Amino acid sequence: MNKSLAKKYLSQISSVKKKYVNADTLSRHNGIYPDVINSDLSYFEPMLAMDPSFNLKDLIPAIEKYIAEIDALKEKKVKTVTISKKDYEKYKSVADFVYKNMTVGGLIDRNKVLDESELKILRKLVKEELDSLKKK
């Protein structure tokens, strides 16, 4: 059962104004065979496939809970860090980058942790130096 199918069934079951809705009633509203409806919704109630007179309105809380759980599991997309040309052009070489960002009083600070943007700048500088060595 995927989220879009669960939402579809939820809206169809909720739109029927009767207090009691079984698969046959829902089938008349949406045009899907009752067997297909029962097999799809058996995810929420396994006995649904054996009992054709089951009230589908009883499944509404379970379907809503399922949709809420799926939404909660969705993680927000992490914004990717982009660097511009001016970000890495302020360094002449990898050595210049290391001296400006990773040293304290001329000594390398081993506890320094580079963030994502600094690592991308360093990668670009290394790539440029490798390209210049290949040309020579």
C-alpha positions in Angstrom: 0.0 0.0 0.0 1.5 3.3 -1.0 0.6 6.7 0.3 -1.3 7.9 -2.8 -3.5 4.8 -2.9 -4.2 5.2 0.8 -5.2 8.9 0.3 -7.4 7.9 -2.6 -9.3 5.3 -0.6 -9.5 7.6 2.4 -11.1 10.4 0.3 -13.5 7.9 -1.4 -14.6 6.3 1.9 -15.0 9.7 3.5 -17.0 11.1 0.6 -19.7 8.5 0.9 -22.4 10.0 3.1 -23.7 6.7 4.5 -22.9 5.4 8.0 -22.1 1.9 6.7 -19.9 1.5 3.7 -18.8 -1.9 2.5 -16.7 -2.8 -0.6 -19.8 -3.2 -2.8 -21.0 0.3 -1.9 -17.6 1.8 -2.5 -17.3 -0.1 -5.8 -20.5 1.6 -7.1 -19.0 5.0 -6.3 -15.5 4.6 -7.7 -15.9 1.9 -10.3 -13.3 -0.5 -8.9 -14.2 -4.1 -8.3 -15.0 -5.0 -4.7 -12.3 -7.8 -4.7 -9.7 -5.2 -5.6 -10.8 -2.9 -2.9 -10.8 -5.7 -0.3 -7.3 -6.8 -1.3 -6.0 -3.2 -1.2 -7.5 -2.4 2.1 -6.6 -5.8 3.6 -3.3 -4.1 4.6 -5.2 -2.3 7.3 -7.5 -5.2 8.3 -6.4 -8.7 7.2 -9.9 -10.2 7.8 -11.4 -7.8 5.2 -10.8 -10.2 2.3 -12.9 -12.9 4.1 -15.7 -10.6 5.3 -17.4 -8.7 2.4 -19.8 -7.0 4.8 -17.0 -5.2 6.8 -17.7 -1.5 7.4 -14.9 0.4 5.6 -15.6 3.5 7.7 -13.9 1.7 10.6 -10.7 1.8 8.6 -10.5 5.6 8.4 -8.4 6.1 11.6 -6.0 3.4 10.6 -5.6 4.9 7.1 -5.1 8.4 8.6 -2.5 7.0 11.0 -0.7 5.3 8.1 -0.5 8.5 6.1 0.7 10.4 9.1 3.5 7.9 9.7 4.6 8.0 6.1 4.7 11.8 6.3 6.7 11.7 9.5 9.3 9.3 7.9 9.9 11.6 5.0 13.1 13.5 5.7 13.6 17.0 4.6 16.0 17.3 1.8 19.3 18.7 2.8 20.3 21.8 1.0 23.5 21.3 -1.0 26.2 23.8 -0.4 27.4 25.5 -3.5 30.6 27.4 -4.0 31.2 30.2 -6.4 34.3 31.0 -8.4 35.1 33.9 -6.0 35.0 31.6 -3.1 38.0 29.5 -4.3 39.8 32.2 -6.3 40.9 34.0 -3.1 43.3 31.1 -2.6 46.4 30.7 -4.8 47.0 27.0 -4.2 46.2 24.2 -1.8 49.1 25.2 0.4 47.7 28.8 0.6 44.3 27.3 1.6 45.9 25.1 4.3 48.0 28.0 5.6 45.0 30.4 5.9 42.4 27.9 7.2 44.2 25.2 9.1 47.1 26.8 10.9 47.5 28.6 14.1 50.6 30.8 14.4 52.3 28.8 11.6 51.6 25.4 13.1 49.0 23.1 11.7 46.0 22.7 13.9 45.1 19.0 13.9 41.8 19.6 15.7 40.5 21.8 12.9 37.4 20.3 11.2 36.5 21.5 7.8 32.9 22.1 6.9 31.3 21.1 3.6 31.9 24.4 1.8 35.6 24.4 2.8 36.0 20.8 1.6 34.4 21.7 -1.7 36.8 24.6 -2.1 39.7 22.3 -1.2 38.6 19.8 -3.8 38.3 22.4 -6.5 41.8 23.7 -5.6 43.3 20.2 -5.7 41.6 19.6 -9.1 43.0 22.8 -10.5 46.5 21.9 -9.4 46.2 18.4 -10.8 45.1 19.8 -14.1 48.0 22.3 -14.2 50.4 19.4 -13.6 49.0 17.4 -16.4 49.4 20.3 -18.8 53.1 20.5 -17.9 
